[in-house]
Amino acid sequence: MSTEDSRAAGLAALAGLIADRTRAVCLLALLDGQAWTAGELARHAGVAPSTVSEHLHRLVAGGLLAEERQGRHRYVRLAGPRVAQLVEDLAAQVPAAEAGRPPRGLREASAGAAMARGRTCYDHLAGRLGITVTDALTGRGLLRQDTGFALTDAGLEWFGAAGIPLDLSGRRPPARACLDWTERRPHLAGAAGAALCRRALEARWCVRVGSGRAVRITPVGEQVMSDLLGIPSGALR
């Protein structure tokens, strides 16, 4: 088998792992960056625990999920930022007509509105919240988008002055564009996006809504974003 044939076989196998509704639901849920039990994912997907366990085994074996055990409990999470990027990029390719189907009931409508307003995308901010912050960073000359996402020198200084430590020691790029599947525009990912999201949650500039990926800005966060980036109060709600 040639190298090209081998890569094609690997790509087909990877696509097959994702091409199942239950596994896709689990992968999207795990974009919250947290570890879930098989039981939690089964309830979320609306399938039997035995069914979801089989799917999780395949995702772990395929390298898309990592497994952790604490006592009797088994947890799974996305295997890393590259897997999260793959899932989010694929979700962004879903036709708008399908992604925007009418919600089934008030609860689903409310959850969808919260996700569109603000959410975590693995370990960075997404939705209108993420886009607004990204635009503010760009408008102030802290982030460039013309040749791909890149922090400027002023941007690197801004993170330090804002008390948001950047870890640039790993292989992860300082800044990366991540296509937002609700806004259809890129938001900030990479080390900078992760650091900003982590600080926002730790300092309670943002808080999670329920147990999912949705987040909302707090009054403290509104003031901080106004002071740091000039974002008008109310623009992040």
BELJO-V192340 format. One record per run of one state. SS is the DSSP state (h for helix, s for strand, l for the rest). FROM is the first residue (numbers start at 1). TO is the last residue. If there is no record, write none. Layout:
<<SS/FROM/TO> <SS/FROM/TO>>
This chain:
<<l/1/2> <h/3/18> <l/19/20> <h/21/32> <l/33/35> <s/36/37> <h/38/45> <l/46/48> <h/49/61> <l/62/64> <s/65/70> <l/71/72> <s/73/78> <l/79/80> <h/81/92> <l/93/95> <h/96/99> <l/100/105> <h/106/117> <l/118/118> <s/119/121> <l/122/123> <s/124/126> <h/127/139> <l/140/142> <s/143/144> <l/145/149> <s/150/151> <l/152/152> <h/153/161> <l/162/175> <s/176/179> <l/180/185> <s/186/189> <h/190/202> <l/203/205> <s/206/208> <l/209/213> <s/214/217> <l/218/218> <h/219/229> <l/230/237>>
